[in-house]
Amino acid sequence: RKKIAVWRSPRGQVHAFDAACTHKGCTLTWNDALKQWDCPCHGSMFTCRGEVIHGPATDPPEPAKLPKA
């Protein structure tokens, strides 16, 4: 099963993408204090929308579709 990282903006817009870091595949974790996704393995950081803030990752995660309820 693929893990999905999901963030909902204060306006209700949903941002979903593959939760695997594009550097080495570790699962991203949510940093609530900074409102960003962090890689616990090598320190990559991504915005709440998935853009790279800091490497070693150079590519954003792949967009993902949420399953229908």
CHARMM-style PDB file with segment names, atoms N, HN, CA, C and O in Angstrom:
ATOM      1  N   ARG     1       0.823  -1.203   0.000  1.00  0.00      PROA
ATOM      2  CA  ARG     1       0.000   0.000   0.000  1.00  0.00      PROA
ATOM      3  C   ARG     1       0.852   1.245   0.000  1.00  0.00      PROA
ATOM      4  O   ARG     1       1.883   1.311   0.669  1.00  0.00      PROA
ATOM      5  N   LYS     2       0.419   2.218  -0.744  1.00  0.00      PROA
ATOM      6  HN  LYS     2      -0.419   2.165  -1.288  1.00  0.00      PROA
ATOM      7  CA  LYS     2       1.130   3.480  -0.833  1.00  0.00      PROA
ATOM      8  C   LYS     2       0.623   4.417   0.255  1.00  0.00      PROA
ATOM      9  O   LYS     2      -0.583   4.504   0.484  1.00  0.00      PROA
ATOM     10  N   LYS     3       1.537   5.120   0.929  1.00  0.00      PROA
ATOM     11  HN  LYS     3       2.517   5.049   0.742  1.00  0.00      PROA
ATOM     12  CA  LYS     3       1.149   6.110   1.932  1.00  0.00      PROA
ATOM     13  C   LYS     3       0.968   7.451   1.246  1.00  0.00      PROA
ATOM     14  O   LYS     3       1.714   7.803   0.332  1.00  0.00      PROA
ATOM     15  N   ILE     4      -0.038   8.199   1.699  1.00  0.00      PROA
ATOM     16  HN  ILE     4      -0.645   7.913   2.442  1.00  0.00      PROA
ATOM     17  CA  ILE     4      -0.351   9.499   1.119  1.00  0.00      PROA
ATOM     18  C   ILE     4      -0.247  10.564   2.198  1.00  0.00      PROA
ATOM     19  O   ILE     4      -0.764  10.392   3.302  1.00  0.00      PROA
ATOM     20  N   ALA     5       0.420  11.659   1.879  1.00  0.00      PROA
ATOM     21  HN  ALA     5       0.840  11.799   0.982  1.00  0.00      PROA
ATOM     22  CA  ALA     5       0.503  12.825   2.768  1.00  0.00      PROA
ATOM     23  C   ALA     5      -0.607  13.783   2.343  1.00  0.00      PROA
ATOM     24  O   ALA     5      -0.733  14.110   1.162  1.00  0.00      PROA
ATOM     25  N   VAL     6      -1.406  14.230   3.304  1.00  0.00      PROA
ATOM     26  HN  VAL     6      -1.304  13.964   4.263  1.00  0.00      PROA
ATOM     27  CA  VAL     6      -2.540  15.093   2.990  1.00  0.00      PROA
ATOM     28  C   VAL     6      -2.542  16.301   3.921  1.00  0.00      PROA
ATOM     29  O   VAL     6      -2.332  16.170   5.126  1.00  0.00      PROA
ATOM     30  N   TRP     7      -2.779  17.464   3.354  1.00  0.00      PROA
ATOM     31  HN  TRP     7      -2.950  17.571   2.374  1.00  0.00      PROA
ATOM     32  CA  TRP     7      -2.909  18.692   4.131  1.00  0.00      PROA
ATOM     33  C   TRP     7      -4.109  19.448   3.594  1.00  0.00      PROA
ATOM     34  O   TRP     7      -4.286  19.571   2.382  1.00  0.00      PROA
ATOM     35  N   ARG     8      -4.935  19.955   4.505  1.00  0.00      PROA
ATOM     36  HN  ARG     8      -4.791  19.855   5.489  1.00  0.00      PROA
ATOM     37  CA  ARG     8      -6.095  20.765   4.110  1.00  0.00      PROA
ATOM     38  C   ARG     8      -5.836  22.203   4.551  1.00  0.00      PROA
ATOM     39  O   ARG     8      -5.590  22.467   5.728  1.00  0.00      PROA
ATOM     40  N   SER     9      -5.893  23.112   3.611  1.00  0.00      PROA
ATOM     41  HN  SER     9      -6.092  22.898   2.654  1.00  0.00      PROA
ATOM     42  CA  SER     9      -5.662  24.523   3.908  1.00  0.00      PROA
ATOM     43  C   SER     9      -6.798  25.068   4.774  1.00  0.00      PROA
ATOM     44  O   SER     9      -7.867  24.462   4.849  1.00  0.00      PROA
ATOM     45  N   PRO    10      -6.569  26.211   5.426  1.00  0.00      PROA
ATOM     46  CA  PRO    10      -7.646  26.826   6.206  1.00  0.00      PROA
ATOM     47  C   PRO    10      -8.897  27.129   5.370  1.00  0.00      PROA
ATOM     48  O   PRO    10      -9.995  27.236   5.915  1.00  0.00      PROA
ATOM     49  N   ARG    11      -8.734  27.264   4.069  1.00  0.00      PROA
ATOM     50  HN  ARG    11      -7.842  27.177   3.626  1.00  0.00      PROA
ATOM     51  CA  ARG    11      -9.879  27.512   3.177  1.00  0.00      PROA
ATOM     52  C   ARG    11     -10.537  26.225   2.689  1.00  0.00      PROA
ATOM     53  O   ARG    11     -11.525  26.264   1.955  1.00  0.00      PROA
ATOM     54  N   GLY    12      -9.981  25.080   3.103  1.00  0.00      PROA
ATOM     55  HN  GLY    12      -9.179  25.049   3.699  1.00  0.00      PROA
ATOM     56  CA  GLY    12     -10.579  23.795   2.762  1.00  0.00      PROA
ATOM     57  C   GLY    12     -10.009  23.103   1.541  1.00  0.00      PROA
ATOM     58  O   GLY    12     -10.477  22.022   1.184  1.00  0.00      PROA
ATOM     59  N   GLN    13      -9.012  23.687   0.887  1.00  0.00      PROA
ATOM     60  HN  GLN    13      -8.632  24.566   1.177  1.00  0.00      PROA
ATOM     61  CA  GLN    13      -8.406  23.043  -0.276  1.00  0.00      PROA
ATOM     62  C   GLN    13      -7.509  21.898   0.194  1.00  0.00      PROA
ATOM     63  O   GLN    13      -6.695  22.070   1.101  1.00  0.00      PROA
ATOM     64  N   VAL    14      -7.666  20.728  -0.431  1.00  0.00      PROA
ATOM     65  HN  VAL    14      -8.327  20.588  -1.168  1.00  0.00      PROA
ATOM     66  CA  VAL    14      -6.905  19.540  -0.051  1.00  0.00      PROA
ATOM     67  C   VAL    14      -5.691  19.389  -0.961  1.00  0.00      PROA
ATOM     68  O   VAL    14      -5.804  19.491  -2.183  1.00  0.00      PROA
ATOM     69  N   HSD    15      -4.532  19.145  -0.358  1.00  0.00      PROA
ATOM     70  HN  HSD    15      -4.441  19.062   0.634  1.00  0.00      PROA
ATOM     71  CA  HSD    15      -3.291  18.890  -1.081  1.00  0.00      PROA
ATOM     72  C   HSD    15      -2.843  17.489  -0.693  1.00  0.00      PROA
ATOM     73  O   HSD    15      -2.589  17.225   0.482  1.00  0.00      PROA
ATOM     74  N   ALA    16      -2.741  16.584  -1.668  1.00  0.00      PROA
ATOM     75  HN  ALA    16      -2.947  16.798  -2.623  1.00  0.00      PROA
ATOM     76  CA  ALA    16      -2.367  15.195  -1.399  1.00  0.00      PROA
ATOM     77  C   ALA    16      -1.230  14.786  -2.330  1.00  0.00      PROA
ATOM     78  O   ALA    16      -1.244  15.094  -3.522  1.00  0.00      PROA
ATOM     79  N   PHE    17      -0.252  14.091  -1.771  1.00  0.00      PROA
ATOM     80  HN  PHE    17      -0.240  13.841  -0.803  1.00  0.00      PROA
ATOM     81  CA  PHE    17       0.871  13.609  -2.568  1.00  0.00      PROA
ATOM     82  C   PHE    17       1.472  12.376  -1.910  1.00  0.00      PROA
ATOM     83  O   PHE    17       1.170  12.061  -0.759  1.00  0.00      PROA
ATOM     84  N   ASP    18       2.322  11.689  -2.649  1.00  0.00      PROA
ATOM     85  HN  ASP    18       2.568  11.945  -3.584  1.00  0.00      PROA
ATOM     86  CA  ASP    18       3.005  10.504  -2.155  1.00  0.00      PROA
ATOM     87  C   ASP    18       3.800  10.892  -0.913  1.00  0.00      PROA
ATOM     88  O   ASP    18       4.536  11.878  -0.941  1.00  0.00      PROA
ATOM     89  N   ALA    19       3.668  10.137   0.178  1.00  0.00      PROA
ATOM     90  HN  ALA    19       3.070   9.336   0.202  1.00  0.00      PROA
ATOM     91  CA  ALA    19       4.335  10.462   1.440  1.00  0.00      PROA
ATOM     92  C   ALA    19       5.796  10.038   1.474  1.00  0.00      PROA
ATOM     93  O   ALA    19       6.474  10.267   2.475  1.00  0.00      PROA
ATOM     94  N   ALA    20       6.296   9.427   0.409  1.00  0.00      PROA
ATOM     95  HN  ALA    20       5.745   9.242  -0.405  1.00  0.00      PROA
ATOM     96  CA  ALA    20       7.701   9.011   0.365  1.00  0.00      PROA
ATOM     97  C   ALA    20       8.570  10.192  -0.066  1.00  0.00      PROA
ATOM     98  O   ALA    20       8.298  10.842  -1.075  1.00  0.00      PROA
ATOM     99  N   CYS    21       9.611  10.458   0.709  1.00  0.00      PROA
ATOM    100  HN  CYS    21       9.831   9.931   1.530  1.00  0.00      PROA
ATOM    101  CA  CYS    21      10.561  11.506   0.340  1.00  0.00      PROA
ATOM    102  C   CYS    21      11.210  11.130  -0.983  1.00  0.00      PROA
ATOM    103  O   CYS    21      11.550   9.967  -1.201  1.00  0.00      PROA
ATOM    104  N   THR    22      11.381  12.096  -1.856  1.00  0.00      PROA
ATOM    105  HN  THR    22      11.105  13.040  -1.678  1.00  0.00      PROA
ATOM    106  CA  THR    22      11.960  11.836  -3.175  1.00  0.00      PROA
ATOM    107  C   THR    22      13.468  11.638  -3.137  1.00  0.00      PROA
ATOM    108  O   THR    22      14.069  11.333  -4.167  1.00  0.00      PROA
ATOM    109  N   HSD    23      14.090  11.802  -1.984  1.00  0.00      PROA
ATOM    110  HN  HSD    23      13.602  12.050  -1.147  1.00  0.00      PROA
ATOM    111  CA  HSD    23      15.522  11.569  -1.869  1.00  0.00      PROA
ATOM    112  C   HSD    23      15.828  10.083  -1.731  1.00  0.00      PROA
ATOM    113  O   HSD    23      16.523   9.521  -2.576  1.00  0.00      PROA
ATOM    114  N   LYS    24      15.322   9.433  -0.678  1.00  0.00      PROA
ATOM    115  HN  LYS    24      14.756   9.890   0.009  1.00  0.00      PROA
ATOM    116  CA  LYS    24      15.601   8.014  -0.443  1.00  0.00      PROA
ATOM    117  C   LYS    24      14.367   7.209  -0.059  1.00  0.00      PROA
ATOM    118  O   LYS    24      14.476   6.030   0.278  1.00  0.00      PROA
ATOM    119  N   GLY    25      13.187   7.840  -0.107  1.00  0.00      PROA
ATOM    120  HN  GLY    25      13.099   8.797  -0.381  1.00  0.00      PROA
ATOM    121  CA  GLY    25      11.958   7.102   0.113  1.00  0.00      PROA
ATOM    122  C   GLY    25      11.447   7.002   1.537  1.00  0.00      PROA
ATOM    123  O   GLY    25      10.469   6.295   1.781  1.00  0.00      PROA
ATOM    124  N   CYS    26      12.072   7.683   2.487  1.00  0.00      PROA
ATOM    125  HN  CYS    26      12.866   8.258   2.289  1.00  0.00      PROA
ATOM    126  CA  CYS    26      11.567   7.656   3.869  1.00  0.00      PROA
ATOM    127  C   CYS    26      10.198   8.333   3.920  1.00  0.00      PROA
ATOM    128  O   CYS    26       9.894   9.190   3.090  1.00  0.00      PROA
ATOM    129  N   THR    27       9.383   7.950   4.883  1.00  0.00      PROA
ATOM    130  HN  THR    27       9.630   7.254   5.557  1.00  0.00      PROA
ATOM    131  CA  THR    27       8.039   8.515   5.012  1.00  0.00      PROA
ATOM    132  C   THR    27       8.097   9.892   5.664  1.00  0.00      PROA
ATOM    133  O   THR    27       8.657  10.059   6.747  1.00  0.00      PROA
ATOM    134  N   LEU    28       7.516  10.862   4.994  1.00  0.00      PROA
ATOM    135  HN  LEU    28       7.061  10.726   4.114  1.00  0.00      PROA
ATOM    136  CA  LEU    28       7.483  12.237   5.498  1.00  0.00      PROA
ATOM    137  C   LEU    28       6.611  12.324   6.746  1.00  0.00      PROA
ATOM    138  O   LEU    28       5.633  11.590   6.892  1.00  0.00      PROA
ATOM    139  N   THR    29       6.981  13.229   7.635  1.00  0.00      PROA
ATOM    140  HN  THR    29       7.775  13.825   7.516  1.00  0.00      PROA
ATOM    141  CA  THR    29       6.192  13.474   8.844  1.00  0.00      PROA
ATOM    142  C   THR    29       5.775  14.940   8.860  1.00  0.00      PROA
ATOM    143  O   THR    29       6.491  15.804   8.355  1.00  0.00      PROA
ATOM    144  N   TRP    30       4.614  15.211   9.443  1.00  0.00      PROA
ATOM    145  HN  TRP    30       4.032  14.509   9.854  1.00  0.00      PROA
ATOM    146  CA  TRP    30       4.083  16.568   9.512  1.00  0.00      PROA
ATOM    147  C   TRP    30       4.723  17.321  10.663  1.00  0.00      PROA
ATOM    148  O   TRP    30       4.776  16.816  11.784  1.00  0.00      PROA
ATOM    149  N   ASN    31       5.210  18.530  10.393  1.00  0.00      PROA
ATOM    150  HN  ASN    31       5.167  18.940   9.483  1.00  0.00      PROA
ATOM    151  CA  ASN    31       5.769  19.409  11.407  1.00  0.00      PROA
ATOM    152  C   ASN    31       4.725  20.490  11.667  1.00  0.00      PROA
ATOM    153  O   ASN    31       4.627  21.463  10.918  1.00  0.00      PROA
ATOM    154  N   ASP    32       3.949  20.316  12.728  1.00  0.00      PROA
ATOM    155  HN  ASP    32       4.028  19.526  13.336  1.00  0.00      PROA
ATOM    156  CA  ASP    32       2.841  21.235  12.996  1.00  0.00      PROA
ATOM    157  C   ASP    32       3.320  22.638  13.356  1.00  0.00      PROA
ATOM    158  O   ASP    32       2.655  23.620  13.026  1.00  0.00      PROA
ATOM    159  N   ALA    33       4.462  22.742  14.025  1.00  0.00      PROA
ATOM    160  HN  ALA    33       5.002  21.945  14.293  1.00  0.00      PROA
ATOM    161  CA  ALA    33       4.987  24.053  14.422  1.00  0.00      PROA
ATOM    162  C   ALA    33       5.322  24.915  13.203  1.00  0.00      PROA
ATOM    163  O   ALA    33       5.067  26.120  13.203  1.00  0.00      PROA
ATOM    164  N   LEU    34       5.892  24.297  12.166  1.00  0.00      PROA
ATOM    165  HN  LEU    34       6.098  23.319  12.167  1.00  0.00      PROA
ATOM    166  CA  LEU    34       6.293  25.034  10.968  1.00  0.00      PROA
ATOM    167  C   LEU    34       5.321  24.864   9.808  1.00  0.00      PROA
ATOM    168  O   LEU    34       5.486  25.485   8.757  1.00  0.00      PROA
ATOM    169  N   LYS    35       4.294  24.012  10.000  1.00  0.00      PROA
ATOM    170  HN  LYS    35       4.160  23.508  10.853  1.00  0.00      PROA
ATOM    171  CA  LYS    35       3.302  23.740   8.954  1.00  0.00      PROA
ATOM    172  C   LYS    35       3.988  23.280   7.669  1.00  0.00      PROA
ATOM    173  O   LYS    35       3.771  23.846   6.598  1.00  0.00      PROA
ATOM    174  N   GLN    36       4.823  22.243   7.794  1.00  0.00      PROA
ATOM    175  HN  GLN    36       4.999  21.783   8.665  1.00  0.00      PROA
ATOM    176  CA  GLN    36       5.549  21.700   6.651  1.00  0.00      PROA
ATOM    177  C   GLN    36       5.750  20.206   6.849  1.00  0.00      PROA
ATOM    178  O   GLN    36       5.536  19.677   7.940  1.00  0.00      PROA
ATOM    179  N   TRP    37       6.167  19.525   5.771  1.00  0.00      PROA
ATOM    180  HN  TRP    37       6.341  19.955   4.885  1.00  0.00      PROA
ATOM    181  CA  TRP    37       6.495  18.112   5.808  1.00  0.00      PROA
ATOM    182  C   TRP    37       8.003  17.972   5.923  1.00  0.00      PROA
ATOM    183  O   TRP    37       8.755  18.623   5.197  1.00  0.00      PROA
ATOM    184  N   ASP    38       8.445  17.108   6.853  1.00  0.00      PROA
ATOM    185  HN  ASP    38       7.835  16.580   7.443  1.00  0.00      PROA
ATOM    186  CA  ASP    38       9.874  16.888   7.070  1.00  0.00      PROA
ATOM    187  C   ASP    38      10.217  15.428   6.833  1.00  0.00      PROA
ATOM    188  O   ASP    38       9.408  14.541   7.108  1.00  0.00      PROA
ATOM    189  N   CYS    39      11.418  15.180   6.324  1.00  0.00      PROA
ATOM    190  HN  CYS    39      12.074  15.900   6.101  1.00  0.00      PROA
ATOM    191  CA  CYS    39      11.934  13.817   6.191  1.00  0.00      PROA
ATOM    192  C   CYS    39      12.789  13.527   7.413  1.00  0.00      PROA
ATOM    193  O   CYS    39      13.787  14.211   7.640  1.00  0.00      PROA
ATOM    194  N   PRO    40      12.417  12.524   8.206  1.00  0.00      PROA
ATOM    195  CA  PRO    40      13.178  12.221   9.414  1.00  0.00      PROA
ATOM    196  C   PRO    40      14.532  11.563   9.140  1.00  0.00      PROA
ATOM    197  O   PRO    40      15.369  11.487  10.039  1.00  0.00      PROA
ATOM    198  N   CYS    41      14.754  11.094   7.929  1.00  0.00      PROA
ATOM    199  HN  CYS    41      14.074  11.156   7.199  1.00  0.00      PROA
ATOM    200  CA  CYS    41      15.993  10.365   7.631  1.00  0.00      PROA
ATOM    201  C   CYS    41      17.176  11.262   7.266  1.00  0.00      PROA
ATOM    202  O   CYS    41      18.268  11.103   7.811  1.00  0.00      PROA
ATOM    203  N   HSD    42      16.960  12.205   6.344  1.00  0.00      PROA
ATOM    204  HN  HSD    42      16.073  12.334   5.901  1.00  0.00      PROA
ATOM    205  CA  HSD    42      18.081  13.005   5.852  1.00  0.00      PROA
ATOM    206  C   HSD    42      17.828  14.504   5.877  1.00  0.00      PROA
ATOM    207  O   HSD    42      18.655  15.272   5.386  1.00  0.00      PROA
ATOM    208  N   GLY    43      16.697  14.940   6.441  1.00  0.00      PROA
ATOM    209  HN  GLY    43      16.025  14.316   6.840  1.00  0.00      PROA
ATOM    210  CA  GLY    43      16.474  16.364   6.663  1.00  0.00      PROA
ATOM    211  C   GLY    43      15.827  17.156   5.559  1.00  0.00      PROA
ATOM    212  O   GLY    43      15.766  18.382   5.655  1.00  0.00      PROA
ATOM    213  N   SER    44      15.339  16.518   4.510  1.00  0.00      PROA
ATOM    214  HN  SER    44      15.388  15.522   4.431  1.00  0.00      PROA
ATOM    215  CA  SER    44      14.635  17.274   3.477  1.00  0.00      PROA
ATOM    216  C   SER    44      13.375  17.884   4.077  1.00  0.00      PROA
ATOM    217  O   SER    44      12.776  17.315   4.990  1.00  0.00      PROA
ATOM    218  N   MET    45      12.978  19.039   3.563  1.00  0.00      PROA
ATOM    219  HN  MET    45      13.465  19.500   2.821  1.00  0.00      PROA
ATOM    220  CA  MET    45      11.777  19.722   4.037  1.00  0.00      PROA
ATOM    221  C   MET    45      10.953  20.153   2.834  1.00  0.00      PROA
ATOM    222  O   MET    45      11.496  20.571   1.811  1.00  0.00      PROA
ATOM    223  N   PHE    46       9.622  20.045   2.971  1.00  0.00      PROA
ATOM    224  HN  PHE    46       9.181  19.705   3.802  1.00  0.00      PROA
ATOM    225  CA  PHE    46       8.687  20.376   1.907  1.00  0.00      PROA
ATOM    226  C   PHE    46       7.587  21.270   2.466  1.00  0.00      PROA
ATOM    227  O   PHE    46       7.198  21.133   3.626  1.00  0.00      PROA
ATOM    228  N   THR    47       7.090  22.182   1.645  1.00  0.00      PROA
ATOM    229  HN  THR    47       7.406  22.293   0.703  1.00  0.00      PROA
ATOM    230  CA  THR    47       5.971  23.015   2.082  1.00  0.00      PROA
ATOM    231  C   THR    47       4.741  22.137   2.290  1.00  0.00      PROA
ATOM    232  O   THR    47       4.742  20.959   1.931  1.00  0.00      PROA
ATOM    233  N   CYS    48       3.713  22.706   2.861  1.00  0.00      PROA
ATOM    234  HN  CYS    48       3.712  23.662   3.153  1.00  0.00      PROA
ATOM    235  CA  CYS    48       2.456  21.983   3.066  1.00  0.00      PROA
ATOM    236  C   CYS    48       1.867  21.531   1.738  1.00  0.00      PROA
ATOM    237  O   CYS    48       1.062  20.599   1.711  1.00  0.00      PROA
ATOM    238  N   ARG    49       2.247  22.164   0.645  1.00  0.00      PROA
ATOM    239  HN  ARG    49       2.901  22.921   0.667  1.00  0.00      PROA
ATOM    240  CA  ARG    49       1.758  21.810  -0.689  1.00  0.00      PROA
ATOM    241  C   ARG    49       2.711  20.883  -1.437  1.00  0.00      PROA
ATOM    242  O   ARG    49       2.422  20.478  -2.563  1.00  0.00      PROA
ATOM    243  N   GLY    50       3.858  20.540  -0.814  1.00  0.00      PROA
ATOM    244  HN  GLY    50       4.093  20.869   0.100  1.00  0.00      PROA
ATOM    245  CA  GLY    50       4.789  19.589  -1.414  1.00  0.00      PROA
ATOM    246  C   GLY    50       6.000  20.169  -2.118  1.00  0.00      PROA
ATOM    247  O   GLY    50       6.826  19.410  -2.626  1.00  0.00      PROA
ATOM    248  N   GLU    51       6.140  21.490  -2.169  1.00  0.00      PROA
ATOM    249  HN  GLU    51       5.469  22.107  -1.757  1.00  0.00      PROA
ATOM    250  CA  GLU    51       7.319  22.063  -2.822  1.00  0.00      PROA
ATOM    251  C   GLU    51       8.547  21.881  -1.935  1.00  0.00      PROA
ATOM    252  O   GLU    51       8.448  21.940  -0.710  1.00  0.00      PROA
ATOM    253  N   VAL    52       9.708  21.660  -2.561  1.00  0.00      PROA
ATOM    254  HN  VAL    52       9.788  21.613  -3.557  1.00  0.00      PROA
ATOM    255  CA  VAL    52      10.955  21.478  -1.816  1.00  0.00      PROA
ATOM    256  C   VAL    52      11.376  22.801  -1.184  1.00  0.00      PROA
ATOM    257  O   VAL    52      11.460  23.830  -1.854  1.00  0.00      PROA
ATOM    258  N   ILE    53      11.640  22.748   0.132  1.00  0.00      PROA
ATOM    259  HN  ILE    53      11.572  21.912   0.676  1.00  0.00      PROA
ATOM    260  CA  ILE    53      12.171  23.902   0.852  1.00  0.00      PROA
ATOM    261  C   ILE    53      13.677  23.734   0.988  1.00  0.00      PROA
ATOM    262  O   ILE    53      14.443  24.676   0.783  1.00  0.00      PROA
ATOM    263  N   HSD    54      14.089  22.516   1.337  1.00  0.00      PROA
ATOM    264  HN  HSD    54      13.466  21.752   1.503  1.00  0.00      PROA
ATOM    265  CA  HSD    54      15.488  22.236   1.651  1.00  0.00      PROA
ATOM    266  C   HSD    54      15.778  20.782   1.311  1.00  0.00      PROA
ATOM    267  O   HSD    54      14.965  19.899   1.581  1.00  0.00      PROA
ATOM    268  N   GLY    55      16.945  20.539   0.714  1.00  0.00      PROA
ATOM    269  HN  GLY    55      17.606  21.257   0.494  1.00  0.00      PROA
ATOM    270  CA  GLY    55      17.340  19.188   0.325  1.00  0.00      PROA
ATOM    271  C   GLY    55      17.975  18.418   1.451  1.00  0.00      PROA
ATOM    272  O   GLY    55      18.097  18.900   2.577  1.00  0.00      PROA
ATOM    273  N   PRO    56      18.374  17.224   1.126  1.00  0.00      PROA
ATOM    274  CA  PRO    56      18.931  16.783  -0.143  1.00  0.00      PROA
ATOM    275  C   PRO    56      17.926  16.468  -1.252  1.00  0.00      PROA
ATOM    276  O   PRO    56      18.338  16.364  -2.407  1.00  0.00      PROA
ATOM    277  N   ALA    57      16.640  16.312  -0.967  1.00  0.00      PROA
ATOM    278  HN  ALA    57      16.306  16.397  -0.028  1.00  0.00      PROA
ATOM    279  CA  ALA    57      15.663  16.072  -2.038  1.00  0.00      PROA
ATOM    280  C   ALA    57      15.655  17.275  -2.975  1.00  0.00      PROA
ATOM    281  O   ALA    57      15.744  18.419  -2.529  1.00  0.00      PROA
ATOM    282  N   THR    58      15.549  17.009  -4.269  1.00  0.00      PROA
ATOM    283  HN  THR    58      15.477  16.080  -4.631  1.00  0.00      PROA
ATOM    284  CA  THR    58      15.502  18.092  -5.254  1.00  0.00      PROA
ATOM    285  C   THR    58      14.174  18.128  -6.005  1.00  0.00      PROA
ATOM    286  O   THR    58      13.871  19.103  -6.693  1.00  0.00      PROA
ATOM    287  N   ASP    59      13.384  17.066  -5.870  1.00  0.00      PROA
ATOM    288  HN  ASP    59      13.630  16.275  -5.311  1.00  0.00      PROA
ATOM    289  CA  ASP    59      12.101  16.980  -6.561  1.00  0.00      PROA
ATOM    290  C   ASP    59      10.957  16.922  -5.552  1.00  0.00      PROA
ATOM    291  O   ASP    59      11.108  16.351  -4.472  1.00  0.00      PROA
ATOM    292  N   PRO    60       9.813  17.512  -5.902  1.00  0.00      PROA
ATOM    293  CA  PRO    60       8.649  17.407  -5.026  1.00  0.00      PROA
ATOM    294  C   PRO    60       8.060  16.003  -5.109  1.00  0.00      PROA
ATOM    295  O   PRO    60       8.307  15.288  -6.080  1.00  0.00      PROA
ATOM    296  N   PRO    61       7.284  15.598  -4.103  1.00  0.00      PROA
ATOM    297  CA  PRO    61       6.619  14.308  -4.177  1.00  0.00      PROA
ATOM    298  C   PRO    61       5.563  14.297  -5.288  1.00  0.00      PROA
ATOM    299  O   PRO    61       5.038  15.342  -5.674  1.00  0.00      PROA
ATOM    300  N   GLU    62       5.268  13.109  -5.786  1.00  0.00      PROA
ATOM    301  HN  GLU    62       5.695  12.261  -5.472  1.00  0.00      PROA
ATOM    302  CA  GLU    62       4.261  12.956  -6.829  1.00  0.00      PROA
ATOM    303  C   GLU    62       2.864  13.266  -6.290  1.00  0.00      PROA
ATOM    304  O   GLU    62       2.543  12.874  -5.168  1.00  0.00      PROA
ATOM    305  N   PRO    63       2.037  13.954  -7.058  1.00  0.00      PROA
ATOM    306  CA  PRO    63       0.651  14.186  -6.620  1.00  0.00      PROA
ATOM    307  C   PRO    63      -0.066  12.848  -6.441  1.00  0.00      PROA
ATOM    308  O   PRO    63       0.250  11.870  -7.118  1.00  0.00      PROA
ATOM    309  N   ALA    64      -1.027  12.815  -5.530  1.00  0.00      PROA
ATOM    310  HN  ALA    64      -1.283  13.610  -4.980  1.00  0.00      PROA
ATOM    311  CA  ALA    64      -1.797  11.598  -5.268  1.00  0.00      PROA
ATOM    312  C   ALA    64      -3.284  11.927  -5.258  1.00  0.00      PROA
ATOM    313  O   ALA    64      -3.692  13.043  -4.936  1.00  0.00      PROA
ATOM    314  N   LYS    65      -4.073  10.937  -5.616  1.00  0.00      PROA
ATOM    315  HN  LYS    65      -3.742  10.030  -5.878  1.00  0.00      PROA
ATOM    316  CA  LYS    65      -5.525  11.085  -5.560  1.00  0.00      PROA
ATOM    317  C   LYS    65      -6.012  10.356  -4.306  1.00  0.00      PROA
ATOM    318  O   LYS    65      -5.567   9.251  -3.995  1.00  0.00      PROA
ATOM    319  N   LEU    66      -6.918  10.993  -3.612  1.00  0.00      PROA
ATOM    320  HN  LEU    66      -7.279  11.890  -3.865  1.00  0.00      PROA
ATOM    321  CA  LEU    66      -7.500  10.371  -2.429  1.00  0.00      PROA
ATOM    322  C   LEU    66      -8.583   9.404  -2.849  1.00  0.00      PROA
ATOM    323  O   LEU    66      -9.318   9.665  -3.802  1.00  0.00      PROA
ATOM    324  N   PRO    67      -8.689   8.282  -2.143  1.00  0.00      PROA
ATOM    325  CA  PRO    67      -9.767   7.345  -2.477  1.00  0.00      PROA
ATOM    326  C   PRO    67     -11.123   7.967  -2.166  1.00  0.00      PROA
ATOM    327  O   PRO    67     -11.246   8.782  -1.252  1.00  0.00      PROA
ATOM    328  N   LYS    68     -12.117   7.587  -2.916  1.00  0.00      PROA
ATOM    329  HN  LYS    68     -12.018   6.926  -3.659  1.00  0.00      PROA
ATOM    330  CA  LYS    68     -13.471   8.084  -2.697  1.00  0.00      PROA
ATOM    331  C   LYS    68     -14.026   7.455  -1.425  1.00  0.00      PROA
ATOM    332  O   LYS    68     -13.793   6.278  -1.151  1.00  0.00      PROA
ATOM    333  N   ALA    69     -14.760   8.247  -0.653  1.00  0.00      PROA
ATOM    334  HN  ALA    69     -14.950   9.203  -0.876  1.00  0.00      PROA
ATOM    335  CA  ALA    69     -15.349   7.744   0.591  1.00  0.00      PROA
ATOM    336  C   ALA    69     -16.577   6.913   0.318  1.00  0.00      PROA
ATOM    337  OT1 ALA    69     -17.201   6.409   1.252  1.00  0.00      PROA
TER     338      ALA     69
END
